Amino acid sequence: MRHVPALGRAVPVLLVALLLGLAVLLRPVPAPAAAATARAALPRLLAPGTPPLYLDWSWLLPSRPVPYRPSTESACADGSDRCIEATIATMRRRLDALGRRCDHDAVFALAYLRVTEEVRRAVRAGAYADRRWINHQDAVFAQRYFRTYANWHEGHRDRVPRAWRIAFAAADDRSVSGLGDFVLSMNAHINRDMPFVLAGIGLTAPDGRSHKPDHDVFNRRLAALYVPVLREIAARFDPTADDLDAGPLDDAAAAALLQTWREVVWRNAEALSLARGPAERARVAARIETYAETQGVILRALLGSSGSAARDAWCAAHGRG
């Protein structure tokens, strides 16, 4: 990534979002459970081959007991490895179409494709205890995004969550930087969509084991994607996408932000799953909507762009990859 003389806005932007996430997570954890989890997770905190200053702290937070419930989602119900292959093929076609016309939604299309390819690598490497659950989750998660994208662009705005309205509107009116498009869509898909996906497919295996370790294990891989994905976005769509860089501090802040978001996601999914009746579940859902929307409002304000002419000209020359 190219470095600028001052720290720029990258670290403040990431830290603001990080603090909002930490505010959700600051709740008491039973001391015996936390201590036992900490002892088991300590080797992971110091594992080699991780992003600079990366601390794998999510392993210190035990999951809440959630009863097993069969998935209510139909996409890739059998958890076949073929599902992720089909999703990646669809994502590549979508990226090609968006990139050819320099649509600002191409930024997230590229990022999401690279994340999904990394999920596939993790599955093939045996990183997950339950690969079928991950394949099912990946397909359901992608289908939710495809439906939301279609609803927005077909004019069904009332079916689009508020965090996504912020992200899609920013892409349509070309009012944020490439980094802005990336972060706004990541916020909407992670903070808003993912709790509902996880609650729908189930947080607990039939034998009573929590799926949280499989959720947490991807955090390290996701953090490692931050730099190469932004470089690729800069190379193809917006040369300023990786300019707001403070070196290892920036990368560590981004890793901590994504990890915090995903921990909040799990806790919100637990709250949805454990809600006692429709009224309580509606309150949890409203809280998720507000949290994701608040993150989106702040991030859009911090990552606004004065114009997209230079970015669009760059994309016209480089966007096909």
Secondary structure, DSSP 8 states (H G I E B T S, - for coil): ----SS-TTHHHHHHHHHHHHHHHH-S---HHHHHHHHHHHHHHHT-SS--TT---GGGGS-------------TTTT--HHHHHHHHHHHHHHHHHHHHTT-TTHHHHHHHHHHHHHHHHHHHTT--S-HHHHHHHHHHHHHHHHHHHHHHHTT-GGGS-HHHHHHHHHHHTT-B-HHHHHHHHHHIIIIIIHHHHHHHH-SB-TTS-BSHHHHHTHHHHHHHHHHHHHHHHHHHT-TTTTTS--THHHHHHHHHHHHHHHHHHHHHHHHHHH--SHHHHHHHHHHHHHHHHHHHHHHHHHTB-S-SHHHHHHHHHHTT-
